[in-house]
Amino acid sequence: MSQPDNNSPINPLPPVVVALFLLIAGVEVVFSLGARGLVGDASAIGWRVAALQKYAFSGEIFDWMLSSGVWPFEHVMRFVTYLFVHGNFTHAAFASVMLLALGKMVGEVFSAFATLAVFILSGIVGALAFALILDNPAPLFGAYPGVYGLIGAFTFLLWTRLGQMGENQARAFSLIGFLVGLQLLFGLVFGGNQDWVADVAGFITGFVMSFFLIPGGWARIRSKIRHD
């Protein structure tokens, strides 16, 4: 008799994606419960504001570090910590859903280290672009530049597959085109902020990194260099 098929029809999420999700969700749950007075003391209502002041990325602080040549860790860490604090529950929820969806597709091809590297380094480059391109006193916070890095990696995978199939590779950029267009539209209608600069920088970073981080990527690049 054949053995019953015990495989789940749903592929499990990569552990690194689950870990990132739990970190973002855990922080948001603490802030939301504190704001409702369900945990902590009377100061809990201000935990989110305090966290944003301490962990959000600030272009003004970056300018000060760049001009003074002083790089204290408490401010350098903002290049990464800003990815894990959000403005409200909805802000965090949308980021979490995108993280799970894109992280699953990327993490099934990339290694855990590569997936984490795309998310973190895209966030860092996104913050740098935000500080260097814009003169915006508003802080940068939220996981979106890192998530857009994962969109960049997913776009690379789709771009590569379309090329192998001999189809139009420009179709791979439909998702990022739609998302950026949507952000610009909301900005025009509702007067949104300029965070899209960090998001686009994160996307470009994730796409470029994928040439090196995809399994066998380094070998293909070395081979191409030798042949050229």
C-alpha positions as CSV (number, residue, x, y, z in Angstrom):
1,M,0.0,0.0,0.0
2,S,1.2,3.5,-0.7
3,Q,1.9,5.8,2.2
4,P,-0.5,8.7,2.7
5,D,0.7,12.1,1.5
6,N,1.3,14.1,4.6
7,N,2.8,17.1,2.7
8,S,1.0,20.4,3.4
9,P,-0.5,22.0,0.3
10,I,0.8,25.3,1.6
11,N,4.5,25.8,1.6
12,P,5.7,27.1,5.0
13,L,7.1,30.6,5.2
14,P,10.9,30.9,5.4
15,P,12.0,31.2,9.0
16,V,13.8,34.5,8.4
17,V,10.6,36.1,7.0
18,V,8.7,34.8,10.0
19,A,11.3,36.3,12.4
20,L,11.1,39.7,10.7
21,F,7.3,39.6,10.8
22,L,7.2,38.7,14.5
23,L,9.6,41.5,15.3
24,I,7.5,44.1,13.5
25,A,4.2,42.7,14.8
26,G,5.5,42.3,18.3
27,V,6.6,46.0,18.5
28,E,3.2,47.1,17.1
29,V,1.3,44.9,19.5
30,V,3.1,46.5,22.5
31,F,2.5,50.0,21.2
32,S,-1.2,49.3,20.5
33,L,-1.8,47.7,23.9
34,G,0.1,50.5,25.6
35,A,-2.0,53.1,23.9
36,R,-5.2,51.4,25.1
37,G,-3.9,51.2,28.7
38,L,-3.8,47.4,28.6
39,V,-0.1,47.1,29.4
40,G,2.4,49.3,31.2
41,D,1.7,52.4,33.3
42,A,0.4,55.8,32.4
43,S,3.4,56.5,30.2
44,A,2.5,53.6,27.9
45,I,0.3,55.9,25.8
46,G,3.5,57.7,24.7
47,W,5.6,54.6,23.9
48,R,5.1,55.0,20.1
49,V,6.1,58.6,20.1
50,A,9.1,57.9,22.3
51,A,10.2,55.0,20.0
52,L,9.9,57.2,16.9
53,Q,12.1,59.8,18.5
54,K,14.7,57.3,19.5
55,Y,14.7,54.8,16.6
56,A,13.3,56.6,13.4
57,F,15.8,57.7,10.8
58,S,16.4,61.5,10.8
59,G,17.9,63.3,7.8
60,E,18.8,66.2,10.0
61,I,20.8,64.0,12.4
62,F,22.5,62.4,9.4
63,D,23.5,65.8,8.1
64,W,24.9,66.7,11.5
65,M,26.9,63.4,11.7
66,L,28.2,63.9,8.1
67,S,29.3,67.5,8.8
68,S,30.8,66.9,12.2
69,G,32.4,63.5,11.5
70,V,30.9,62.1,14.7
71,W,29.0,58.9,14.3
72,P,27.5,57.8,17.7
73,F,26.0,54.3,17.6
74,E,22.7,55.6,19.1
75,H,22.2,57.5,15.8
76,V,23.9,55.1,13.4
77,M,21.6,52.3,14.5
78,R,18.7,54.4,13.1
79,F,19.6,53.2,9.6
80,V,18.2,49.8,10.6
81,T,15.9,50.4,13.6
82,Y,13.6,52.7,11.7
83,L,12.4,49.6,9.7
84,F,10.7,48.2,12.8
85,V,8.7,51.1,14.1
86,H,5.5,52.4,12.4
87,G,3.2,55.3,12.7
88,N,0.1,53.3,13.5
89,F,-1.5,49.9,13.4
90,T,-2.6,50.2,9.7
91,H,0.9,51.4,8.7
92,A,2.4,48.3,10.3
93,A,-0.3,45.9,9.0
94,F,0.2,46.8,5.4
95,A,4.0,46.5,5.7
96,S,3.6,43.1,7.4
97,V,1.3,41.7,4.7
98,M,3.7,42.8,2.0
99,L,6.7,41.4,3.9
100,L,5.0,38.0,4.2
101,A,3.9,37.9,0.6
102,L,7.2,39.1,-1.0
103,G,9.4,37.5,1.6
104,K,7.8,34.1,0.9
105,M,8.4,34.3,-2.9
106,V,12.0,35.6,-2.5
107,G,12.9,33.3,0.5
108,E,11.9,30.2,-1.5
109,V,14.8,31.0,-3.9
110,F,17.3,32.9,-1.9
111,S,19.1,31.7,1.2
112,A,18.0,33.0,4.6
113,F,21.1,35.2,4.8
114,A,20.5,36.6,1.3
115,T,16.8,37.4,2.1
116,L,17.8,39.2,5.3
117,A,20.6,41.0,3.5
118,V,18.2,42.3,0.9
119,F,15.7,43.6,3.5
120,I,18.3,45.3,5.7
121,L,20.6,46.7,3.1
122,S,17.7,48.0,1.0
123,G,16.5,49.8,4.2
124,I,20.0,51.3,4.7
125,V,20.3,52.5,1.2
126,G,16.8,53.8,1.3
127,A,17.6,55.9,4.3
128,L,20.7,57.2,2.7
129,A,18.8,58.2,-0.4
130,F,16.2,59.9,1.7
131,A,18.8,61.9,3.5
132,L,21.0,62.8,0.5
133,I,18.4,63.5,-2.1
134,L,15.8,65.3,0.0
135,D,16.0,68.1,2.5
136,N,13.1,66.8,4.5
137,P,13.0,67.4,8.3
138,A,10.3,64.7,8.7
139,P,11.6,61.4,10.1
140,L,11.6,58.2,8.1
141,F,10.1,55.1,9.7
142,G,8.4,51.9,8.7
143,A,9.5,48.6,6.9
144,Y,8.6,49.8,3.4
145,P,12.1,50.5,2.0
146,G,13.2,47.0,3.1
147,V,10.0,45.5,1.7
148,Y,10.6,47.3,-1.6
149,G,14.0,45.7,-1.6
150,L,12.2,42.3,-1.6
151,I,10.0,43.6,-4.4
152,G,13.2,44.4,-6.3
153,A,14.5,40.8,-5.7
154,F,11.1,39.4,-6.8
155,T,11.2,41.6,-9.9
156,F,14.7,40.2,-10.6
157,L,13.4,36.6,-10.4
158,L,10.5,37.4,-12.7
159,W,12.7,39.3,-15.1
160,T,15.1,36.4,-15.3
161,R,12.3,33.9,-15.8
162,L,10.7,36.0,-18.6
163,G,14.1,36.2,-20.3
164,Q,14.5,32.4,-20.2
165,M,11.0,32.0,-21.7
166,G,11.9,34.5,-24.4
167,E,9.1,36.9,-23.4
168,N,9.1,40.7,-22.8
169,Q,11.2,41.2,-19.7
170,A,9.8,44.7,-19.2
171,R,6.6,43.1,-17.8
172,A,8.6,42.2,-14.7
173,F,8.5,45.9,-13.7
174,S,4.7,46.2,-13.8
175,L,4.4,45.8,-10.0
176,I,6.9,48.5,-9.0
177,G,5.5,50.8,-11.7
178,F,2.0,50.3,-10.3
179,L,3.1,50.9,-6.6
180,V,5.1,54.0,-7.3
181,G,2.3,55.4,-9.5
182,L,-0.1,54.8,-6.7
183,Q,2.1,56.5,-4.2
184,L,2.5,59.5,-6.4
185,L,-1.2,59.7,-7.0
186,F,-2.0,59.5,-3.2
187,G,0.7,62.2,-2.7
188,L,-1.0,64.5,-5.2
189,V,-4.5,63.9,-3.9
190,F,-3.9,63.7,-0.1
191,G,-0.6,65.6,0.2
192,G,1.6,62.6,1.2
193,N,5.2,62.7,2.2
194,Q,8.3,61.9,0.2
195,D,9.0,58.4,1.6
196,W,8.7,57.0,-1.9
197,V,12.3,58.2,-2.6
198,A,13.5,55.7,0.1
199,D,11.1,53.0,-1.3
200,V,12.5,53.4,-4.9
201,A,16.1,53.3,-3.6
202,G,15.2,50.2,-1.7
203,F,13.7,48.6,-4.8
204,I,16.8,49.4,-6.9
205,T,19.1,48.0,-4.2
206,G,17.2,44.7,-3.9
207,F,17.2,44.3,-7.7
208,V,20.9,44.9,-8.1
209,M,21.8,42.8,-5.1
210,S,20.0,39.9,-6.6
211,F,22.6,39.5,-9.4
212,F,25.0,38.5,-6.7
213,L,22.8,36.8,-4.0
214,I,20.8,34.5,-6.2
215,P,22.1,30.9,-6.0
216,G,25.0,30.6,-8.5
217,G,25.0,34.3,-9.1
218,W,28.7,34.9,-8.2
219,A,29.7,32.0,-10.4
220,R,27.8,33.3,-13.4
221,I,29.3,36.8,-13.0
222,R,32.9,35.4,-12.8
223,S,32.3,33.4,-15.8
224,K,30.9,36.3,-17.8
225,I,33.9,38.5,-16.7
226,R,36.4,35.8,-17.9
227,H,34.6,35.4,-21.2
228,D,34.5,39.2,-21.8
